[in-house]
Amino acid sequence: VQLQASGGGLVQAGGSLRLSCAASGRTLSSYDLGWFRQAPGKEREFVAAVSWSGSTYYADSVKGRFTISRVNIKNTLYLQMNTLKPEDTAVYYCAAKWGGNNWEEEHEYEYWGQGTQVTVSS
């Protein structure tokens, strides 16, 4: 599975962005999908996940502001980010895993995209 993340950019605080993650090589319909992010000088952290069946999970820091979704027919994962804050500035990565319930553990994810930069100015 190859994952290609896109949609990052520079936005002012309070603004919105939508990230996309397109998959090729295999259909994602049976995979759990997630978004992680890594800010400068910090470890990569969990942002959100959506199971193969559509259940969603969010980090407390983004709950109520971000929405993860998937469109299996397009083999694409999305992250709608609203009310962005400067602390959301990071490189955002999409990832896919097969099975398991450890949504927040990055080592559970087998496939990773290359990352897309999100910068939120104050």
C-alpha positions as CSV (number, residue, x, y, z in Angstrom):
1,V,0.0,0.0,0.0
2,Q,1.3,3.4,-0.9
3,L,-0.1,6.4,0.8
4,Q,0.1,10.0,-0.5
5,A,-0.9,12.8,1.9
6,S,-1.7,16.3,0.6
7,G,-3.6,19.4,1.5
8,G,-1.3,21.0,3.9
9,G,-0.4,24.7,3.8
10,L,-0.2,28.0,5.7
11,V,-3.4,29.2,7.4
12,Q,-4.2,31.8,10.0
13,A,-5.4,30.8,13.5
14,G,-9.1,30.1,13.4
15,G,-8.9,28.9,9.8
16,S,-9.6,25.6,8.2
17,L,-7.7,23.0,6.1
18,R,-8.7,19.6,4.7
19,L,-6.0,17.0,4.4
20,S,-6.3,14.1,2.0
21,C,-4.5,10.8,1.9
22,A,-4.9,8.8,-1.3
23,A,-4.0,5.1,-1.4
24,S,-2.7,3.0,-4.3
25,G,-1.6,-0.6,-4.6
26,R,-4.4,-2.0,-2.5
27,T,-7.9,-1.2,-1.5
28,L,-8.1,0.4,2.0
29,S,-11.7,-0.8,2.8
30,S,-10.5,-3.4,5.3
31,Y,-7.8,-1.3,7.0
32,D,-8.1,1.0,9.9
33,L,-6.7,4.4,9.0
34,G,-5.2,7.2,11.1
35,W,-3.6,10.6,11.1
36,F,-0.6,11.4,13.2
37,R,1.4,14.6,13.5
38,Q,4.9,15.7,14.5
39,A,5.8,19.2,15.6
40,P,9.4,20.5,15.5
41,G,11.3,19.1,18.4
42,K,8.5,16.8,19.5
43,E,7.6,13.2,19.1
44,R,5.0,12.1,16.6
45,E,1.6,12.0,18.2
46,F,-1.8,10.5,17.4
47,V,-4.4,12.8,16.0
48,A,-7.4,10.7,14.8
49,A,-8.3,7.3,13.5
50,V,-11.2,5.7,11.7
51,S,-11.8,2.0,11.8
52,W,-12.6,-0.2,8.8
53,S,-16.2,-0.2,10.0
54,G,-16.4,3.6,10.4
55,S,-15.8,4.2,14.2
56,T,-13.8,7.3,14.9
57,Y,-11.3,8.2,17.6
58,Y,-9.7,11.5,18.4
59,A,-7.0,12.9,20.5
60,D,-8.4,15.2,23.2
61,S,-6.5,18.1,21.8
62,V,-8.4,18.0,18.5
63,K,-11.8,16.7,19.6
64,G,-14.6,18.9,18.4
65,R,-12.3,20.7,15.9
66,F,-11.1,17.9,13.6
67,T,-13.2,15.4,11.7
68,I,-11.7,12.2,10.2
69,S,-13.5,10.5,7.4
70,R,-12.9,7.9,4.7
71,V,-14.4,7.3,1.2
72,N,-13.6,3.7,0.4
73,I,-14.8,4.0,-3.2
74,K,-12.2,6.6,-3.7
75,N,-9.6,4.8,-1.6
76,T,-9.1,8.1,0.2
77,L,-8.8,9.3,3.8
78,Y,-9.6,12.8,4.9
79,L,-9.0,15.1,7.9
80,Q,-11.1,18.2,8.1
81,M,-9.4,20.6,10.5
82,N,-11.4,23.6,11.7
83,T,-10.6,26.3,14.3
84,L,-6.9,25.7,13.8
85,K,-4.5,26.9,16.5
86,P,-0.8,27.7,16.3
87,E,-0.1,24.5,18.3
88,D,-1.6,22.5,15.5
89,T,1.5,23.3,13.4
90,A,3.2,20.1,12.4
91,V,3.9,17.6,9.7
92,Y,0.8,15.5,9.3
93,Y,1.1,11.8,8.4
94,C,-1.6,9.3,7.3
95,A,-1.2,5.7,8.2
96,A,-3.0,2.3,7.7
97,K,-3.1,-0.8,9.9
98,W,-4.7,-4.2,9.7
99,G,-6.7,-5.1,12.8
100,G,-6.1,-4.4,16.5
101,N,-7.6,-1.8,18.7
102,N,-4.6,0.3,19.6
103,W,-5.6,3.3,17.6
104,E,-3.1,5.7,19.2
105,E,0.0,3.5,18.9
106,E,2.0,4.4,15.8
107,H,3.9,1.1,15.9
108,E,0.6,-0.7,15.1
109,Y,0.4,1.0,11.7
110,E,2.1,-0.8,8.9
111,Y,1.9,1.8,6.1
112,W,2.7,5.5,6.2
113,G,2.4,8.4,3.9
114,Q,5.2,10.9,3.4
115,G,3.6,13.7,5.4
116,T,2.2,17.1,4.6
117,Q,3.2,20.4,6.4
118,V,0.5,22.4,8.2
119,T,1.5,25.8,9.5
120,V,-0.9,27.9,11.6
121,S,0.1,31.5,12.1
122,S,-1.1,33.5,15.1
